[in-house]
Amino acid sequence: MTEQRMPLMSHLVELRSRLIKSVVAVAVGSVIGIIFYRRILDVLAQPYAGATEEQLAFFQPTEPFSLALRVGLFGGTILASPVIIYQIWRFVAPALTRRERKYIYPLSGVMALLFVAGVALGYYTLPLALRVLFSFGEGILEETVGVNFYFSFAMRFLLAFGAAFQFPVFLFAAGAMGIVSSDALRRQRRWAVVFVVVAAALMTPGGDPLTLMMLATPMYLLYEMSILSIRYILRR
């Protein structure tokens, strides 16, 4: 039985509704982030303190204020990520079959968990990446890192890890829609390694080999887990 297709205007109205809900979730999360920004700031500054045992510096009077807004937005995005993921899936749902739609709720939860896991791994990796990067100037240069630059670097770093951990969900979704199979993914392991390494190199701001491998290794393990999930869960 063919389901009734939504007209273009209905799609646009639905998209606007999902975007508004996502923006509201980010705004509410950002308010919470600004309220607790000192705690978030302290947590984000710990990797730098662990790598250098020095304090960050600011060079303009407006930097602490602008930093509070950016940290609040960062915290708000993290808090709102489950809502954003759910809204994306709800927008995609009408284009899916009934069999495919039953995966929306579990996949939304898995995406949120993987995002948090990626951010946590990035936070653990960040001090190691900083030590490697600072080692190139050791004995020659003295590090005086501006607080705005550091937090931009740290937030991009953590978000890169969180985003990288999402790709197995899309592989599973493609498997659920019949686009890929576990056998096809197994045959493409060599190309998967190349893709993972290139993607990790592009997504890590530092660009050092240690950080690249610490992101590429779990990404490839997630690729293998995707193969098993597609083979056993979808077959079942």
Secondary structure, 3 states (H helix, E strand, C coil): CCCCCCCHHHHHHHHHHHHHHHHHHHHHHHHHHHHCHHHHHHHHHHHHHHHHCCCCECCCCCHHHHHHHHHHHHHHHHHHHHHHHHHHHHHHHHHCCHHHHCCHHHHHHHHHHHHHHHHHHHHHHHHHHHHHHHHCCCCCCCCCCEHHHHHHHHHHHHHHHHHHCCHHHHHHHHHHCCCCCHHHHHHCHHHHHHHHHHHHHHHCCCCCHHHHHHHHHHHHHHHHHHHHHHHHCCCC
